[in-house]
Every structure is written in C-alpha cells, then in structure tokens.
Amino acid sequence: MNRLPVPILVATDASEDAHAAMRVAASLARRSGSPLHIVHVWQMPFTYGIPPLVVDPSLGEDAGESILEEERAVVESYGATVAGTHLRRGAPALAILAVADAMHAGVVVVGRRGLGAVRRAVLGSVSDDVVQHSDAPVLVVHGTNWPPSRVVVGADGSDEARRAADLAADVAELVGVPVTLVRALPHLAASLGGPAPCQVQVSSEEPWQALDGASQDGTALLVVGHRRPGDGSRLERHSVAERVLHHAVGSVLVVPGRRARITRGEAPLQLVPRA
C-alpha cells in the first residue's frame, strides 16, 4: 500500500529553482492526492558591511503575499490544489522547519540554489540547513528533469534505509518508473583478495528465492550463512539456509556463524564464543 497521501510543504522564494520545486511538489500532490502547502519566508534586505536599511515591514508582507498568490496560480496551472499558504519572516530554514513541524508535513520540497562560494559562506545554504534539521523527508529539487526516469535507493539494512526504500517505492509507483536498489559492499573486494570477477545482483524476491534463481541451471555453487544460537542447533525450519537446501538444484555451501559453547565453573553459567 502506498504510504501517501501525506501533507506536502514546498518552500518558495520566487527563484528559478523554487519554480522547479513547485512543479515537482504539484506533481506529487496531484498524483497522490496529498494536501499541498506553500511557505514563503521574507527577510530584511541584507546589507553586508553597512548599516541596515530601515524598511517598513508591511512592504515585505505585501510582497510576500503577492509571491504566494503567484505561486498558487502556478501550482493550479499544474492541476494541483493548494491547501494552504504560509508567510513567515526571519531565517528561512528555521521558518520552513517551524511550518513543517506545525502542519506535520510528510515531505518537504525545496529548491537547490547555486550560490557562489562567498555568498554561500555568508548566507549559508537554506536547503542544507533544512535537510540537516528536518524530521520529515526533504526532497531537494535540482534541474527540470521530472518525472525521473527511475528511482535509485541505497540499502544497508538500517531502519533509515528501510524508510528510504518505502518512500522510494511510493514515489516510483506514483510517477510510474522502476526502482533500482543499490547495496554497496566495500569489504567484498578485500575479502576476494584477488582478481576474481564479482557481480552484484539485487532482487525483490525472498532471500532463498533470489539465491535459488541466481543459480540458473544448477551449475553454480550457492553459499548461504546460517545463524547458530548454541551447541546442538540444527537448521531452523523455514530459515533461508533450510529453504535453499530444499529447493536448490545445485550445490550449496552453508556457512555457520560462531557457535557459543557452555562452560561451567565457579563463575555463573555463561556463554563463551568459540574461536
């Protein structure tokens, strides 16, 4: 089941990158039925090295409201509906994060501005700050290539990677593109210790099915790990190793983990890993 719709918040400063972010956010909202909110943050004019200008705050608010109305029209031109607009004053990243928290945003969409080195050092990067501190996933839009040709997601077995994979699947389903799962194994080259060729194959099947399918015509050797909790343990029923052994048409090498042996003495009963 697709985990969308969730509230989507898109930030705009009326720049070209912000317009690209608006287009992406509108696409996601229209396809998923998610409520879409727009936030614009205005600041006092930045005057580096000279006394700050005195500006009537109402002028900034009027300009901000005009920007929000223009962006609303842009979103509606893409076939999406705006559920709400938010005008804030202050530090952009902090204001965006505050609005996202208040509305329980499920996704925050921002543009990535190409700031020069000096300006970046002085102002910082709004998108970087939002990504660094946001509790919600942040989509940083760069360029005009939307929808993407595919969705690529990294996997390392962590809870964060699982959440990323879930959202990647949702987005890919919405825009109708395939998912590529990338699992980096940097220790594999060192383990091989030689010029043996290596290929990485990713499958969406159950582990035992993926291994069985990779053996093709039965001429391959399947190598599978087996977790052993203690002495005398057998292959757990329906474990990956047990299923591979029962279904494989070729040879299978089962590699057990370290087995713990029980020792007795004056000290309380304990488990000591066997070297």
Sine and cosine of phi, psi and omega as CSV:
sin_phi,cos_phi,sin_psi,cos_psi,sin_omega,cos_omega
0.00,0.00,0.71,-0.70,0.02,-1.00
-0.95,0.32,0.76,-0.65,-0.05,-1.00
-0.98,0.22,-0.14,0.99,0.13,-0.99
-1.00,0.09,0.44,-0.90,0.26,0.96
-1.00,0.03,0.54,-0.84,0.14,-0.99
-0.71,-0.71,0.37,-0.93,0.05,-1.00
-0.86,0.51,0.74,-0.67,0.04,-1.00
-0.93,-0.37,0.75,-0.66,0.06,-1.00
-0.90,-0.44,0.82,-0.57,0.05,-1.00
-0.89,-0.46,0.73,-0.69,-0.01,-1.00
-0.99,-0.16,0.62,-0.78,-0.02,-1.00
-0.67,-0.75,0.59,-0.81,0.16,-0.99
-0.80,-0.60,0.30,0.95,0.03,-1.00
0.93,0.36,0.25,0.97,0.04,-1.00
-1.00,0.10,0.10,-0.99,0.00,-1.00
-0.91,0.42,-0.66,0.75,0.03,-1.00
-0.91,0.42,-0.60,0.80,0.03,-1.00
-0.91,0.42,-0.60,0.80,0.04,-1.00
-0.90,0.43,-0.60,0.80,0.07,-1.00
-0.90,0.43,-0.63,0.77,0.04,-1.00
-0.90,0.43,-0.62,0.78,0.02,-1.00
-0.88,0.47,-0.65,0.76,-0.01,-1.00
-0.90,0.44,-0.68,0.73,0.00,-1.00
-0.92,0.40,-0.71,0.70,0.00,-1.00
-0.88,0.47,-0.65,0.76,0.03,-1.00
-0.90,0.44,-0.63,0.77,0.03,-1.00
-0.89,0.46,-0.72,0.69,0.00,-1.00
-0.90,0.44,-0.69,0.72,-0.02,-1.00
-0.91,0.42,-0.68,0.73,-0.03,-1.00
-0.91,0.41,-0.66,0.75,-0.05,-1.00
-0.96,0.27,-0.53,0.85,-0.09,-1.00
-0.99,-0.15,-0.30,0.95,-0.10,-0.99
0.98,0.21,0.28,0.96,-0.01,-1.00
-0.96,0.27,0.61,-0.79,0.12,-0.99
-0.93,0.38,0.73,-0.69,-0.06,-1.00
-0.92,-0.38,0.78,-0.62,0.04,-1.00
-0.88,-0.48,0.54,-0.84,0.02,-1.00
-0.88,-0.47,0.69,-0.72,0.06,-1.00
-0.82,-0.57,0.69,-0.72,0.11,-0.99
-0.79,-0.61,0.74,-0.67,0.00,-1.00
-0.90,-0.44,0.83,-0.56,0.02,-1.00
-0.94,-0.34,0.51,-0.86,-0.03,-1.00
-0.81,-0.58,0.34,-0.94,0.16,-0.99
-0.91,0.42,0.53,-0.85,-0.01,-1.00
-0.80,0.59,0.71,-0.71,-0.03,-1.00
-0.99,0.10,0.85,-0.53,-0.02,-1.00
-0.79,-0.62,1.00,-0.09,-0.08,-1.00
-0.98,0.18,0.85,-0.53,0.09,-1.00
1.00,0.05,-0.04,1.00,0.03,-1.00
-0.74,-0.67,0.33,-0.94,-0.01,-1.00
-0.85,0.53,0.61,-0.79,-0.02,-1.00
-0.90,0.43,0.53,-0.85,0.03,-1.00
-0.97,0.24,0.52,-0.85,0.08,-1.00
-1.00,-0.04,0.90,-0.43,-0.07,-1.00
-0.82,-0.58,0.70,-0.72,0.05,-1.00
-0.92,0.39,0.88,-0.48,-0.03,-1.00
-0.83,0.56,-0.49,0.87,-0.01,-1.00
-0.90,0.44,-0.49,0.87,0.03,-1.00
-0.91,0.41,-0.67,0.74,0.04,-1.00
-0.91,0.41,-0.63,0.78,0.02,-1.00
-0.92,0.40,-0.66,0.75,0.03,-1.00
-0.89,0.46,-0.69,0.73,0.00,-1.00
-0.90,0.43,-0.64,0.77,0.01,-1.00
-0.91,0.42,-0.66,0.75,0.04,-1.00
-0.89,0.45,-0.61,0.79,0.03,-1.00
-0.90,0.44,-0.66,0.75,0.02,-1.00
-0.89,0.46,-0.68,0.73,-0.01,-1.00
-0.90,0.44,-0.63,0.78,0.03,-1.00
-0.92,0.38,-0.63,0.78,0.04,-1.00
-0.90,0.43,-0.66,0.75,-0.01,-1.00
-0.94,0.34,-0.55,0.83,0.09,-1.00
-0.86,0.51,-0.69,0.72,0.02,-1.00
-0.89,0.45,-0.60,0.80,0.03,-1.00
-0.90,0.44,-0.72,0.69,0.00,-1.00
-0.87,0.49,-0.70,0.71,-0.01,-1.00
-0.91,0.41,-0.49,0.87,0.05,-1.00
-0.93,0.37,-0.37,0.93,0.06,-1.00
-1.00,0.00,0.08,1.00,0.07,-1.00
1.00,0.05,0.19,0.98,0.03,-1.00
-0.96,-0.27,0.25,-0.97,0.00,-1.00
-0.90,-0.43,0.68,-0.74,0.02,-1.00
-1.00,-0.02,0.85,-0.52,0.00,-1.00
-0.99,0.12,-0.40,0.92,-0.01,-1.00
-0.09,-1.00,0.45,-0.90,0.07,-1.00
-0.84,-0.54,0.49,-0.87,-0.08,-1.00
-0.68,-0.73,0.85,-0.53,0.05,-1.00
-0.94,-0.33,0.83,-0.56,0.00,-1.00
-0.76,-0.65,0.37,-0.93,0.04,-1.00
-0.83,-0.56,0.69,-0.72,0.04,-1.00
0.71,-0.70,-0.44,-0.90,0.02,-1.00
-0.94,0.35,0.84,-0.55,-0.13,-0.99
-0.83,0.56,-0.77,0.64,-0.08,-1.00
-0.89,0.46,-0.70,0.71,0.00,-1.00
-0.89,0.45,-0.65,0.76,0.00,-1.00
-0.93,0.38,-0.66,0.75,0.03,-1.00
-0.88,0.47,-0.71,0.71,-0.01,-1.00
-0.90,0.43,-0.61,0.79,0.01,-1.00
-0.90,0.44,-0.68,0.73,0.03,-1.00
-0.91,0.41,-0.67,0.75,0.00,-1.00
-0.88,0.48,-0.67,0.74,0.02,-1.00
-0.92,0.40,-0.67,0.74,-0.06,-1.00
-0.90,0.43,-0.59,0.81,-0.04,-1.00
-0.99,-0.11,0.05,1.00,-0.01,-1.00
0.83,0.56,0.78,0.63,-0.03,-1.00
-0.88,0.47,0.65,-0.76,0.07,-1.00
-1.00,0.00,-0.46,0.89,0.04,-1.00
-0.58,-0.81,0.68,-0.73,0.10,-1.00
-0.92,-0.38,0.77,-0.64,-0.03,-1.00
-0.91,-0.42,0.81,-0.59,0.03,-1.00
-0.69,-0.72,0.38,-0.93,0.09,-1.00
-1.00,0.00,0.40,-0.92,0.05,-1.00
-0.96,-0.28,0.94,-0.34,-0.08,-1.00
-1.00,0.05,0.64,-0.77,0.01,-1.00
-1.00,0.04,0.97,0.22,-0.03,-1.00
-0.99,0.16,0.54,-0.84,0.09,-1.00
-0.95,0.32,0.25,-0.97,-0.09,-1.00
-0.87,0.49,-0.69,0.73,-0.05,-1.00
-0.93,0.37,-0.75,0.66,-0.03,-1.00
-0.91,0.42,-0.57,0.82,0.01,-1.00
-0.91,0.42,-0.63,0.78,-0.01,-1.00
-0.92,0.40,-0.56,0.83,-0.04,-1.00
-0.99,0.16,-0.75,0.66,-0.11,-0.99
-1.00,-0.03,-0.40,0.92,-0.11,-0.99
0.98,0.22,0.03,-1.00,0.00,-1.00
-0.94,-0.34,0.87,-0.48,0.00,-1.00
-0.88,0.48,-0.72,0.70,-0.03,-1.00
-0.89,0.45,-0.65,0.76,0.03,-1.00
-0.88,0.48,-0.69,0.72,-0.01,-1.00
-0.91,0.42,-0.63,0.77,0.01,-1.00
-0.90,0.43,-0.72,0.70,0.01,-1.00
-0.87,0.49,-0.66,0.75,-0.07,-1.00
-0.90,0.44,-0.56,0.83,-0.17,-0.99
-0.90,-0.45,-0.03,1.00,-0.06,-1.00
-0.98,0.21,0.66,-0.75,0.12,-0.99
-0.99,0.11,-0.29,0.96,0.00,-1.00
-0.98,-0.20,0.41,-0.91,0.11,-0.99
-0.85,0.53,0.61,-0.79,-0.02,-1.00
-0.86,-0.51,0.82,-0.57,0.06,-1.00
-0.98,-0.19,0.93,-0.38,0.01,-1.00
-0.99,-0.12,0.92,-0.38,-0.10,-1.00
-1.00,-0.01,0.76,-0.65,0.04,-1.00
-0.69,-0.72,0.85,-0.53,0.00,-1.00
1.00,0.07,-0.11,-0.99,-0.11,-0.99
-0.89,-0.45,0.22,0.98,-0.03,-1.00
-0.99,0.14,0.99,0.11,0.06,-1.00
-0.60,-0.80,0.71,-0.70,0.04,1.00
-0.95,0.31,0.38,-0.93,-0.01,-1.00
-0.95,0.32,0.32,-0.95,0.03,-1.00
-0.97,0.24,-0.43,0.90,0.05,-1.00
-0.29,-0.96,0.23,-0.97,0.05,-1.00
-0.91,-0.42,0.83,-0.56,-0.02,-1.00
-0.94,-0.34,0.77,-0.64,-0.02,-1.00
-0.72,-0.69,0.64,-0.77,0.02,-1.00
-1.00,0.02,0.51,-0.86,-0.01,-1.00
-0.72,-0.69,0.78,-0.63,0.08,-1.00
-0.71,-0.70,0.18,0.98,0.03,-1.00
1.00,0.06,-0.04,1.00,-0.04,-1.00
-0.99,0.11,0.26,-0.97,0.05,-1.00
-0.89,0.45,-0.60,0.80,0.01,-1.00
-0.89,0.45,-0.65,0.76,0.01,-1.00
-0.92,0.40,-0.58,0.81,0.04,-1.00
-0.91,0.42,-0.68,0.74,0.04,-1.00
-0.89,0.46,-0.66,0.75,0.02,-1.00
-0.89,0.46,-0.64,0.76,0.00,-1.00
-0.91,0.40,-0.63,0.78,0.03,-1.00
-0.87,0.48,-0.73,0.68,-0.02,-1.00
-0.94,0.35,-0.59,0.80,0.05,-1.00
-0.87,0.50,-0.67,0.75,0.02,-1.00
-0.90,0.43,-0.63,0.78,0.01,-1.00
-0.89,0.45,-0.74,0.67,-0.02,-1.00
-0.90,0.43,-0.68,0.73,0.00,-1.00
-0.88,0.47,-0.64,0.77,0.03,-1.00
-0.90,0.43,-0.64,0.76,-0.02,-1.00
-0.89,0.45,-0.71,0.71,-0.10,-1.00
-1.00,-0.08,-0.07,1.00,0.10,-1.00
0.95,0.31,0.69,0.72,0.02,-1.00
-0.79,-0.61,0.34,-0.94,-0.01,-1.00
-0.97,0.23,0.29,-0.96,0.04,-1.00
-0.95,-0.33,0.71,-0.70,0.13,-0.99
-0.93,-0.37,0.85,-0.53,0.01,-1.00
-0.99,-0.14,0.80,-0.60,-0.03,-1.00
-0.93,-0.37,0.84,-0.54,0.07,-1.00
-0.86,-0.51,0.94,-0.35,-0.02,-1.00
-1.00,0.07,0.75,-0.66,0.02,-1.00
-0.81,-0.58,0.96,0.27,-0.09,-1.00
-0.89,0.45,-0.39,0.92,-0.02,-1.00
-0.99,0.16,-0.17,0.98,-0.10,-0.99
-0.91,0.42,-0.66,0.75,-0.02,-1.00
-0.88,0.47,-0.65,0.76,0.01,-1.00
-0.92,0.39,-0.59,0.81,0.00,-1.00
-0.92,0.39,-0.58,0.81,0.00,-1.00
-0.91,0.41,-0.64,0.76,0.08,-1.00
0.90,0.44,0.31,0.95,0.00,-1.00
-0.21,-0.98,-0.18,-0.98,-0.08,-1.00
-1.00,0.09,0.24,0.97,-0.03,-1.00
-0.85,0.52,0.76,-0.65,0.01,-1.00
-0.91,0.41,0.53,-0.85,-0.04,-1.00
-0.67,-0.74,0.71,-0.71,0.09,-1.00
-0.81,-0.59,0.56,-0.83,0.04,-1.00
-0.92,-0.38,0.81,-0.58,-0.01,-1.00
-0.88,-0.48,0.74,-0.67,-0.01,-1.00
-0.93,-0.36,0.70,-0.72,-0.02,-1.00
-0.71,-0.71,0.51,-0.86,0.07,-1.00
-1.00,-0.09,0.06,1.00,-0.01,-1.00
-0.99,0.16,0.09,-1.00,0.15,-0.99
-0.89,0.45,0.50,-0.87,-0.07,-1.00
-0.79,0.61,-0.71,0.70,-0.05,-1.00
-0.92,0.38,-0.56,0.83,0.03,-1.00
-0.93,0.36,-0.63,0.77,0.02,-1.00
-0.90,0.44,-0.69,0.73,0.02,-1.00
-0.91,0.42,-0.68,0.73,0.00,-1.00
-0.90,0.44,-0.65,0.76,0.02,-1.00
-0.92,0.39,-0.54,0.84,-0.02,-1.00
-0.94,0.34,-0.34,0.94,-0.02,-1.00
-0.97,0.26,-0.25,0.97,0.07,-1.00
0.85,0.53,-0.97,-0.24,-0.12,-0.99
-1.00,-0.10,0.22,0.98,0.02,-1.00
1.00,0.02,0.03,1.00,-0.01,-1.00
-1.00,0.07,-0.21,0.98,-0.03,-1.00
-1.00,0.06,0.45,-0.90,0.12,-0.99
-1.00,-0.05,0.84,-0.54,0.05,-1.00
-1.00,-0.04,0.76,-0.65,0.02,-1.00
-0.89,-0.46,0.83,-0.56,-0.08,-1.00
-0.68,-0.74,0.65,-0.76,0.04,-1.00
-0.99,0.12,0.44,-0.90,-0.02,-1.00
-0.70,-0.71,0.84,-0.54,0.00,-1.00
-0.99,0.12,0.81,-0.58,-0.04,-1.00
-0.87,-0.49,0.93,-0.36,-0.05,-1.00
-0.96,0.26,-0.38,0.92,-0.04,-1.00
-0.11,-0.99,-0.03,-1.00,-0.01,-1.00
-0.88,0.48,0.59,-0.81,0.09,-1.00
0.98,0.22,0.10,0.99,-0.04,-1.00
-0.95,0.31,0.54,-0.84,0.05,-1.00
-0.91,-0.41,0.12,-0.99,0.05,-1.00
-0.88,0.48,0.84,-0.55,0.00,-1.00
-0.91,0.41,0.71,-0.70,-0.02,-1.00
-0.87,0.49,0.73,-0.68,0.00,-1.00
0.95,0.33,0.21,0.98,0.12,-0.99
-0.95,0.31,0.22,-0.98,0.01,-1.00
-0.86,0.51,-0.72,0.69,-0.02,-1.00
-0.88,0.48,-0.69,0.73,-0.02,-1.00
-0.90,0.44,-0.66,0.75,-0.03,-1.00
-0.95,0.32,-0.61,0.79,0.04,-1.00
-0.88,0.47,-0.70,0.71,0.00,-1.00
-0.87,0.50,-0.61,0.79,-0.07,-1.00
-0.99,0.16,-0.39,0.92,-0.10,-0.99
-0.94,-0.35,-0.36,0.93,-0.08,-1.00
-0.93,0.36,0.61,-0.79,0.05,-1.00
-0.99,-0.12,-0.13,0.99,0.02,-1.00
-0.90,-0.44,-0.26,-0.97,-0.03,-1.00
-0.97,0.23,0.52,-0.85,-0.01,-1.00
-0.74,-0.67,0.76,-0.64,0.09,-1.00
-0.95,-0.31,0.91,-0.41,-0.01,-1.00
-0.99,-0.14,0.85,-0.53,-0.04,-1.00
-0.95,-0.30,0.94,-0.33,-0.02,-1.00
-0.98,0.21,0.48,-0.88,0.13,-0.99
-0.97,0.26,0.05,-1.00,0.01,-1.00
-0.88,0.47,0.74,-0.67,-0.02,-1.00
-1.00,-0.09,0.70,-0.72,0.02,-1.00
-1.00,-0.02,0.70,-0.71,0.05,-1.00
-0.93,-0.36,0.50,-0.87,-0.04,-1.00
-1.00,-0.05,0.76,-0.65,0.06,-1.00
-0.88,-0.47,0.50,-0.87,0.00,-1.00
-0.80,-0.60,0.52,-0.85,0.01,-1.00
0.02,-1.00,-0.41,-0.91,0.02,-1.00
-0.92,0.38,-0.54,0.84,0.01,-1.00
-0.96,0.29,0.40,-0.92,0.05,-1.00
-0.85,0.53,0.39,-0.92,0.03,-1.00
-0.82,0.57,0.75,-0.66,-0.03,-1.00
-0.56,-0.83,0.31,-0.95,0.05,-1.00
-0.98,-0.20,0.79,-0.62,-0.02,-1.00
-0.88,-0.47,0.87,-0.50,0.02,-1.00
-0.87,0.49,0.70,-0.72,0.06,-1.00
-1.00,0.04,0.77,-0.64,-0.02,-1.00
-0.92,0.40,0.00,0.00,0.00,0.00
